Amino acid sequence: MKKITVVGCGVMGSSIIRALMKGGMEVTIVDINEEAAKPYVVQGAKYFPSLEKSGDNNCILVNLPNHKIASAVLSNVSKAFLNGKMLINTTTSSPDEVKAMDQLAKDANMLHLDAKIENYPGDIGSDKAYLIYSGSKEVFDSAKNALEAIGKAVYLGPDVIGASVIDIAVLDVHFGAIATLAEAVSYCIKYNYSVKSFIEQTRYILPIMLAGNYRAFAEECENYTGRFEDASECTLRIETTAMKTILDSMHAAGVKTPCGDSILDLFQKGIESGNSSKNVVAVVNELM
C-alpha cells in the first residue's frame, strides 16, 4: 500500500501522519482545521476539509476524539463513496462502540480493522510504539507496511472487539498504577527519602512481583467458574494482612490512601465470601 487517507489531524493524528509520510506513504489529510494540516501539506500531503471530497484512496484511517464523532463523520459520507474501501479505526472506543462501527462498515460494504494505540503520541513511529489490531485480516495484511510505519503492529484475531477489550483492560491497570504510584511517592516524600531511588528500585522489583500475578490470573481465570483451589502460597488472608501493614505505615506517616483503602476493602470482602485460603486472584468474584 502506498496511499492512505487519515481523518483527524489532532495530536495523535498528526503523529500518525508524520510516521506514515516518513515511511514513504502518500497521505491525504481530512480535518476541519486546515491550519493543523498545513505543515504536512508543505511536505507533500494533500488536504481536504471533508472525507467525501478527498479522492479515491482505498484505505481510510480514522483518529478522532471519540466514537460519536468518528461514526458521524463516516455516516455523513455516501455509501457509494465508502463502498469497497478499507477502514482502520484508531479512535479510542468501547467494545460496544467497536461493534457499532463494524456494523456501520458492513452497511457501507467496507472491510473494518479496529486499532488501539498503546503509547503516547511522541512514541509514534519509533520502536516504542505498540498498536494492537482486531477484525479484518485482509486489511491488516494489505496495510501492513503502513501499520509498521506507525509502530509495532500486533494482530489479535478476527474478533473485532479484541483490541478494544485489551485496550480498556490494560488502561485500567495503567491508571490504577498511576494512582497507587502517587500514594507510594507521597510516602517517600513524607520520610524525606529519594523518589528517584524509589523509582529505580521499583523498575527492578515490580516486574518480579508482577510475573507471579500474571501467572496466577492467567492460570486461574482463563476458564473462569467462580471456584478456586486452595493456594500453597500468597493466600488472600496473607495478602490482606500485608496490605493492612502497608496502609498502617502510610497512615502513620500522614499519607492519604484512597486507592490502598479500596484494595484492602476488596480483599476483606473476598475473605468474608469464604476465600481466605484461596489465591488473591479470588477477589475477581467480588467484581463480577
C-alpha positions as CSV (number, residue, x, y, z in Angstrom):
1,M,0.0,0.0,0.0
2,K,1.3,3.4,-0.9
3,K,-1.7,5.7,-0.4
4,I,-3.8,6.3,2.7
5,T,-6.3,8.9,3.9
6,V,-6.1,10.0,7.5
7,V,-9.1,11.5,9.1
8,G,-8.1,13.6,12.1
9,C,-5.1,15.9,12.4
10,G,-5.0,16.4,16.2
11,V,-2.1,15.5,18.5
12,M,-2.2,11.7,17.8
13,G,-3.4,12.1,14.2
14,S,-0.5,14.4,13.5
15,S,1.9,11.9,14.9
16,I,0.4,9.1,12.7
17,I,0.6,11.4,9.6
18,R,4.3,12.1,10.3
19,A,5.1,8.5,10.7
20,L,3.3,7.5,7.6
21,M,5.0,10.1,5.5
22,K,8.3,9.2,6.9
23,G,7.5,5.6,5.9
24,G,7.0,6.7,2.3
25,M,3.2,6.8,2.2
26,E,1.3,9.3,0.1
27,V,-1.0,10.8,2.7
28,T,-4.3,12.6,2.3
29,I,-5.5,14.5,5.4
30,V,-9.1,15.2,6.2
31,D,-9.8,17.6,9.0
32,I,-12.0,20.7,9.6
33,N,-8.9,22.6,10.8
34,E,-6.8,23.4,7.7
35,E,-4.1,25.1,9.8
36,A,-3.3,21.8,11.5
37,A,-2.7,20.1,8.2
38,K,-0.5,22.9,6.6
39,P,2.9,21.6,8.0
40,Y,2.2,18.3,6.3
41,V,0.8,19.8,3.1
42,V,4.1,21.7,2.7
43,Q,5.9,18.3,2.9
44,G,3.7,16.8,0.2
45,A,0.5,15.7,1.9
46,K,-2.9,16.5,0.3
47,Y,-5.6,18.2,2.4
48,F,-9.4,18.2,2.2
49,P,-12.0,19.6,4.7
50,S,-14.4,16.7,4.2
51,L,-14.0,12.9,3.5
52,E,-16.2,12.7,0.5
53,K,-14.2,15.3,-1.4
54,S,-10.8,13.6,-0.5
55,G,-10.5,11.4,-3.5
56,D,-10.4,7.6,-4.1
57,N,-7.8,6.3,-1.7
58,N,-8.7,2.7,-1.0
59,C,-7.7,2.9,2.7
60,I,-9.1,5.3,5.3
61,L,-7.5,5.6,8.8
62,V,-9.6,7.4,11.4
63,N,-8.2,9.0,14.5
64,L,-10.8,11.2,16.1
65,P,-11.6,12.3,19.7
66,N,-14.3,9.7,20.3
67,H,-16.6,7.2,18.7
68,K,-19.5,9.6,18.4
69,I,-17.5,11.9,16.2
70,A,-15.9,9.1,14.2
71,S,-19.2,7.4,13.4
72,A,-20.8,10.8,12.5
73,V,-18.0,11.5,10.0
74,L,-18.5,8.2,8.3
75,S,-22.3,8.3,8.5
76,N,-22.3,11.6,6.7
77,V,-20.5,10.2,3.7
78,S,-22.4,8.4,0.9
79,K,-22.2,4.6,0.9
80,A,-21.2,4.7,-2.7
81,F,-18.0,6.6,-1.7
82,L,-17.2,4.2,1.1
83,N,-18.1,1.0,-0.9
84,G,-15.2,-1.5,-1.0
85,K,-12.8,0.7,0.9
86,M,-10.7,-0.4,3.9
87,L,-11.4,1.2,7.3
88,I,-8.7,1.3,10.0
89,N,-10.2,2.9,13.1
90,T,-7.7,4.0,15.8
91,T,-10.2,6.0,17.8
92,T,-10.5,5.1,21.5
93,S,-13.8,3.2,21.9
94,S,-15.5,0.6,24.0
95,P,-16.3,-2.9,22.6
96,D,-19.9,-1.9,22.1
97,E,-18.8,1.1,20.1
98,V,-16.5,-1.0,18.1
99,K,-19.4,-3.3,17.2
100,A,-21.4,-0.3,16.2
101,M,-18.6,0.9,13.9
102,D,-18.3,-2.6,12.5
103,Q,-21.9,-2.6,11.6
104,L,-21.6,0.8,10.0
105,A,-18.7,-0.5,7.9
106,K,-20.6,-3.6,6.9
107,D,-23.6,-1.5,5.8
108,A,-21.3,0.5,3.6
109,N,-19.5,-2.7,2.3
110,M,-16.2,-1.7,3.9
111,L,-13.6,-4.0,5.4
112,H,-13.0,-3.0,9.0
113,L,-9.9,-3.3,11.2
114,D,-10.1,-1.9,14.7
115,A,-6.9,-0.5,16.1
116,K,-5.8,0.6,19.6
117,I,-2.7,2.7,20.3
118,E,-0.9,1.6,23.4
119,N,1.6,4.5,23.7
120,Y,1.7,8.3,23.9
121,P,1.8,10.4,20.7
122,G,5.5,11.2,21.0
123,D,6.4,7.5,20.6
124,I,4.5,7.0,17.3
125,G,6.9,6.0,14.5
126,S,9.5,4.8,17.0
127,D,10.4,1.4,18.3
128,K,8.4,2.3,21.5
129,A,5.1,2.5,19.6
130,Y,2.9,-0.6,20.1
131,L,-0.5,-1.0,18.4
132,I,-3.0,-3.9,18.6
133,Y,-5.5,-4.8,15.8
134,S,-8.5,-6.9,15.5
135,G,-11.0,-7.5,12.8
136,S,-10.3,-7.9,9.1
137,K,-7.1,-9.9,8.4
138,E,-7.3,-8.8,4.8
139,V,-6.9,-5.1,5.8
140,F,-4.1,-5.9,8.3
141,D,-2.1,-7.8,5.6
142,S,-2.8,-5.2,2.9
143,A,-1.9,-2.2,5.1
144,K,1.0,-3.9,6.9
145,N,3.7,-1.5,5.6
146,A,1.6,1.5,6.7
147,L,0.9,-0.1,10.1
148,E,4.5,-0.9,10.7
149,A,5.5,2.7,9.8
150,I,3.3,3.8,12.8
151,G,4.7,1.2,15.2
152,K,4.9,-2.4,16.1
153,A,1.7,-4.0,14.7
154,V,0.2,-6.9,16.5
155,Y,-2.9,-8.7,15.1
156,L,-5.1,-10.3,17.8
157,G,-7.5,-12.1,15.5
158,P,-10.8,-11.7,13.6
159,D,-13.0,-10.9,16.6
160,V,-13.4,-7.2,16.1
161,I,-13.7,-6.3,19.8
162,G,-10.4,-7.9,20.8
163,A,-8.3,-4.8,20.6
164,S,-10.8,-2.7,22.4
165,V,-11.2,-5.2,25.3
166,I,-7.4,-5.5,25.7
167,D,-7.0,-1.7,25.4
168,I,-9.5,-0.8,28.1
169,A,-8.4,-3.6,30.4
170,V,-4.7,-2.5,30.1
171,L,-5.6,1.1,30.6
172,D,-7.5,0.3,33.8
173,V,-4.3,-1.3,35.1
174,H,-2.3,1.7,33.8
175,F,-4.4,4.3,35.6
176,G,-4.5,2.2,38.7
177,A,-0.8,2.1,38.7
178,I,-0.6,5.9,38.4
179,A,-2.9,6.4,41.4
180,T,-1.0,3.9,43.6
181,L,2.3,5.3,42.4
182,A,1.2,8.7,43.6
183,E,0.5,7.2,47.1
184,A,3.9,5.5,47.1
185,V,5.7,8.7,46.1
186,S,3.9,10.6,48.8
187,Y,5.1,8.1,51.3
188,C,8.7,8.5,50.2
189,I,8.4,12.3,50.4
190,K,6.9,12.1,53.9
191,Y,10.1,10.2,55.0
192,N,12.3,12.6,53.0
193,Y,13.5,9.6,51.0
194,S,14.8,9.9,47.4
195,V,11.9,9.5,45.0
196,K,14.4,8.8,42.2
197,S,15.9,5.9,44.2
198,F,12.4,4.6,44.8
199,I,11.6,4.7,41.1
200,E,14.8,3.0,40.2
201,Q,14.2,0.1,42.6
202,T,10.5,-0.2,41.6
203,R,11.6,-0.6,37.9
204,Y,13.6,-3.7,39.1
205,I,11.4,-5.1,41.8
206,L,7.9,-4.7,40.4
207,P,8.3,-6.9,37.3
208,I,9.5,-9.7,39.5
209,M,6.3,-9.4,41.7
210,L,4.0,-8.9,38.7
211,A,5.3,-12.1,37.0
212,G,3.7,-14.1,39.7
213,N,0.4,-12.2,39.4
214,Y,0.3,-12.6,35.7
215,R,0.8,-16.3,36.0
216,A,-1.8,-16.7,38.7
217,F,-4.5,-14.7,36.9
218,A,-3.8,-16.5,33.6
219,E,-3.9,-20.0,35.1
220,E,-6.9,-19.5,37.4
221,C,-9.1,-17.2,35.4
222,E,-8.7,-18.5,31.8
223,N,-11.7,-20.7,32.3
224,Y,-13.5,-18.8,35.0
225,T,-16.1,-20.7,37.0
226,G,-16.0,-18.6,40.3
227,R,-14.4,-21.5,42.2
228,F,-10.7,-21.5,43.1
229,E,-8.3,-24.1,44.6
230,D,-6.6,-23.5,47.9
231,A,-3.3,-21.7,47.5
232,S,0.0,-23.1,48.6
233,E,1.4,-19.5,49.0
234,C,0.1,-16.0,48.8
235,T,-3.3,-16.7,50.2
236,L,-5.8,-13.9,50.3
237,R,-5.6,-13.9,54.1
238,I,-1.8,-13.4,53.9
239,E,-2.1,-10.7,51.3
240,T,-4.8,-8.9,53.3
241,T,-2.5,-8.9,56.4
242,A,0.3,-7.4,54.3
243,M,-2.0,-4.8,52.9
244,K,-3.1,-3.7,56.3
245,T,0.6,-3.4,57.4
246,I,1.3,-1.2,54.4
247,L,-1.6,1.1,55.0
248,D,-0.9,1.4,58.7
249,S,2.6,2.6,57.9
250,M,1.3,5.1,55.3
251,H,-1.4,6.4,57.6
252,A,1.1,6.8,60.4
253,A,3.2,8.9,58.0
254,G,0.2,11.1,57.2
255,V,-0.3,9.8,53.7
256,K,-3.9,9.6,52.4
257,T,-4.5,6.2,50.7
258,P,-7.8,6.2,48.8
259,C,-6.6,3.6,46.4
260,G,-4.9,1.4,49.0
261,D,-8.1,1.6,51.2
262,S,-10.2,0.4,48.3
263,I,-7.8,-2.5,47.7
264,L,-8.0,-3.5,51.4
265,D,-11.8,-3.3,51.3
266,L,-11.8,-5.6,48.2
267,F,-9.5,-8.1,49.9
268,Q,-11.6,-8.1,53.1
269,K,-14.8,-8.7,51.1
270,G,-13.1,-11.7,49.5
271,I,-12.3,-13.1,52.9
272,E,-15.9,-12.6,54.0
273,S,-17.0,-14.6,51.0
274,G,-15.0,-17.5,52.2
275,N,-11.9,-17.2,50.0
276,S,-9.3,-16.5,52.7
277,S,-7.4,-19.7,51.8
278,K,-7.5,-19.1,48.1
279,N,-5.0,-17.2,45.9
280,V,-5.6,-13.5,46.0
281,V,-7.0,-13.7,42.4
282,A,-10.2,-15.0,44.0
283,V,-11.2,-11.3,44.6
284,V,-12.3,-11.4,40.9
285,N,-15.5,-12.9,42.3
286,E,-16.3,-9.7,44.2
287,L,-16.2,-7.8,40.9
288,M,-18.3,-10.0,38.7
